[in-house]
């Protein structure tokens, strides 16, 4: 058989349609024409055969046989892939994804592994769409299966996507290297040529070559290890289940692990750098518990023989759900009881719960396209709460669900928000889908739906969904059908236990005496952006209801208001309680105006019980005065969730111009009676937010009065706190927040105690273990002098605890010395002492500092191109940097400056929703100050008199 050679063509002039991705990868270089051979093809007549961002559907991958050899010395890898494909239309072309790979050989074989041609197979590149096309002179026939074989190589990627290098430092200062993958959403194509879309599910047989001093991990367990040339070992992994490309994973490292087995026999292992091995035990305990819980809750066995969890030293996001090999940032997996706080423990537990939920939601059943990524992420976010509440009730995770929904409201009440299910085509657009809307709003809408349908109906519906669609892809509609127990007419005729589609909407759940069309109801929550505002008015024995779109940046008096309201209508599962009883009343509101009967003898009405519904409530007339009176006289008549919800809604309505600031401030005056952490922190959080914004405006009189008021009003709470780790998770959370704020407000007793603790820590040369809940506060006080800063910086460079390092970095960024802050930012950009993965967090830390917020913004402007290169346009890091660095601006001049910067990067900014969000946030701040600064000043003066 004659050697098959390859001619690589770089196509520049191609007809392209659709939006353009952000990255402009270098076009593949054109190798010299094969020596001694002349191609029989007239390559000049070939042009790239496909003009769309999405791949054609006429070729379906069935099975990948992938061999990889990463070299951790040269920081490069070579590989080959043989893809079994099913051809569904006659064609001469195979089009698939490749990005940054040097493809050295491509052949097509028939089912008998015979080459279709001994001629050169051209590979054409469309780098803008990250696609390659392989041309076969012989037609690939419809209904036939073939094998596409390709050989390739590349350098290990810099950054956090694809097949990339990571490093860690040992206690002796040695830098060690590993190679890891992160493919979601569109980066499997950086590791091997593939059909890199979630709908192209296939099986994978993976082999990895390595030096004996390393181990290799992948989705499946190693079946066999053989020795190959040069003393290398080749790990041959079992064939995977059918899955999407973004879930493929492999890691080559020298890590150690701990292992245990679930009750159903799944082997669970947690891997970390050797010197951090002792920090893996808690994660192992959690993972085993979680897998056992999910198998019972979903009533579906985990389909793989093992589940590995590994802490990667360089990792942009929190974690990634690769099937059978979940990867984590070290702060999301490792737990050190000596340095990790109670909140940190909860975080690790929730992240593991999230990723293991994905093994069913996302992996077993996958969204058809990225527009419905919320089916993965919204479910996994919500299952964090269900799973942790069931397995670790002492962590009181339900207290954090309100914060998740409040975060969603914050995003969704801006005009720059988007529907849960939104179009996304380019890699940049797809990356931006991994946002607050997909995660937090998705979770809160599911929470509302669960309470709407009842727990049992919700659970049985999602089990039905997972069973019906396992190993395939779905759309939102399939979830609604499963929850409504609908099926195709074919399934119905075959006797399956479900309703036909036509019958389903007649037989759907009975709620408040009405038959429901679940699809229509839920489409109002997933296909339109925004959140409803329910305005409540008492009129005799009836409660009058009106729904509008809730917007925080446009006032009802603005000319734009009516235009931005047009076309918005939600089907809202309303709940309410009254003074008459503890009964939770329910009503489905499907029109712009409505009313319900409550009776004449009702003293008060609280709408949206426990905030199980995703909507904001405004009590018109004397409604807010009634709520304030109730809280002052008998606050325990309402649950802690209802009290927290009232505080949140009141201050949101202030921002939106529906409620006077003094009303909201009067509402929280009851907090001196409050004993529950969640409403206390909610009220304190708003006062803290006002202080943080105003201290950056040099409004010295107001900030001084506000600090004085907070310290006086919350004196009892502050004095109750101990500088220890004693108490429940809720008590420890309150302690950390309250003492941090007290010291920031220069409370003398707080500063004195923190300085005393820091001196003891300093004299012990850092060997003294500070109470984990107050360590960051102690560090932040101690860092303000040069000796303290230098000592903490040294500890940061040698610490093996990522939890401790995060606290120290936050403290270092609170320095009042702008030169030190500038040095931190430069070290973060360099990526050695402070890893690049922590740079976006560091920028936000510096931006929170009154001495650093201008510094952080100027740093972002100056280094914008470098930041985009490091993190990729559309990534959550870029989003956090854009929104976080400008989030404290509140003057018209600053708004203009932000607008001018975004105009200067228009080509990139136009692709990002984050720039619109950032601008709206600044506009919101400007309006808040213009409307409320005088009111706040007067109110604080009244409190002093």
HELIX and SHEET records of a PDB file:
HELIX    1   1 UNK A   43  UNK A   45  5                                   3    
HELIX    2   2 UNK A  188  UNK A  190  5                                   3    
HELIX    3   3 UNK A  229  UNK A  231  5                                   3    
HELIX    4   4 UNK A  245  UNK A  247  5                                   3    
HELIX    5   5 UNK A  274  UNK A  280  5                                   7    
HELIX    6   6 UNK A  281  UNK A  298  1                                  18    
HELIX    7   7 UNK A  330  UNK A  332  5                                   3    
HELIX    8   8 UNK A  342  UNK A  358  1                                  17    
HELIX    9   9 UNK A  370  UNK A  372  5                                   3    
HELIX   10  10 UNK A  374  UNK A  391  1                                  18    
HELIX   11  11 UNK A  393  UNK A  395  5                                   3    
HELIX   12  12 UNK A  398  UNK A  412  1                                  15    
HELIX   13  13 UNK A  427  UNK A  432  1                                   6    
HELIX   14  14 UNK A  436  UNK A  436  1                                   1    
HELIX   15  15 UNK A  437  UNK A  441  3                                   5    
HELIX   16  16 UNK A  442  UNK A  453  1                                  12    
HELIX   17  17 UNK A  455  UNK A  468  1                                  14    
HELIX   18  18 UNK A  476  UNK A  483  1                                   8    
HELIX   19  19 UNK A  489  UNK A  493  1                                   5    
HELIX   20  20 UNK A  501  UNK A  507  1                                   7    
HELIX   21  21 UNK A  518  UNK A  526  1                                   9    
HELIX   22  22 UNK A  560  UNK A  565  1                                   6    
HELIX   23  23 UNK A  609  UNK A  611  5                                   3    
HELIX   24  24 UNK A  623  UNK A  634  1                                  12    
HELIX   25  25 UNK A  635  UNK A  637  5                                   3    
HELIX   26  26 UNK A  640  UNK A  655  1                                  16    
HELIX   27  27 UNK A  661  UNK A  667  1                                   7    
HELIX   28  28 UNK A  668  UNK A  673  5                                   6    
HELIX   29  29 UNK A  677  UNK A  695  1                                  19    
HELIX   30  30 UNK A  700  UNK A  713  1                                  14    
HELIX   31  31 UNK A  715  UNK A  720  1                                   6    
HELIX   32  32 UNK A  729  UNK A  744  1                                  16    
HELIX   33  33 UNK A  748  UNK A  763  1                                  16    
HELIX   34  34 UNK A  775  UNK A  782  1                                   8    
HELIX   35  35 UNK A  786  UNK A  798  1                                  13    
HELIX   36  36 UNK A  802  UNK A  812  1                                  11    
HELIX   37  37 UNK A  818  UNK A  830  1                                  13    
HELIX   38  38 UNK A  836  UNK A  838  5                                   3    
HELIX   39  39 UNK A  839  UNK A  848  1                                  10    
HELIX   40  40 UNK A  853  UNK A  862  1                                  10    
HELIX   41  41 UNK A  864  UNK A  871  1                                   8    
HELIX   42  42 UNK A  876  UNK A  886  1                                  11    
HELIX   43  43 UNK A  892  UNK A  904  1                                  13    
HELIX   44  44 UNK A  906  UNK A  909  1                                   4    
HELIX   45  45 UNK A  913  UNK A  944  1                                  32    
SHEET    1   A 4 UNK A   6  UNK A  10  0                                        
SHEET    2   A 4 UNK A 121  UNK A 126  1                                        
SHEET    3   A 4 UNK A 131  UNK A 140 -1                                        
SHEET    4   A 4 UNK A  91  UNK A  97 -1                                        
SHEET    1   B 7 UNK A 102  UNK A 109  0                                        
SHEET    2   B 7 UNK A 145  UNK A 155 -1                                        
SHEET    3   B 7 UNK A  76  UNK A  87 -1                                        
SHEET    4   B 7 UNK A  59  UNK A  71 -1                                        
SHEET    5   B 7 UNK A 203  UNK A 210  1                                        
SHEET    6   B 7 UNK A 233  UNK A 237 -1                                        
SHEET    7   B 7 UNK A 222  UNK A 227 -1                                        
SHEET    1   C 2 UNK A 162  UNK A 169  0                                        
SHEET    2   C 2 UNK A 175  UNK A 182 -1                                        
SHEET    1   D 2 UNK A 215  UNK A 218  0                                        
SHEET    2   D 2 UNK A 250  UNK A 253 -1                                        
SHEET    1   E 5 UNK A 256  UNK A 261  0                                        
SHEET    2   E 5 UNK A 267  UNK A 272 -1                                        
SHEET    3   E 5 UNK A 306  UNK A 312  1                                        
SHEET    4   E 5 UNK A 325  UNK A 329  1                                        
SHEET    5   E 5 UNK A 319  UNK A 320 -1                                        
SHEET    1   F 2 UNK A 366  UNK A 367  0                                        
SHEET    2   F 2 UNK A 473  UNK A 474  1                                        
SHEET    1   G 2 UNK A 486  UNK A 487  0                                        
SHEET    2   G 2 UNK A 499  UNK A 500  1                                        
SHEET    1   H 2 UNK A 510  UNK A 511  0                                        
SHEET    2   H 2 UNK A 514  UNK A 515 -1                                        
SHEET    1   I 4 UNK A 593  UNK A 597  0                                        
SHEET    2   I 4 UNK A 542  UNK A 549 -1                                        
SHEET    3   I 4 UNK A 532  UNK A 539 -1                                        
SHEET    4   I 4 UNK A 615  UNK A 619  1                                        
SHEET    1   J 3 UNK A 581  UNK A 589  0                                        
SHEET    2   J 3 UNK A 572  UNK A 578 -1                                        
SHEET    3   J 3 UNK A 605  UNK A 607 -1                                        
END                                                                             
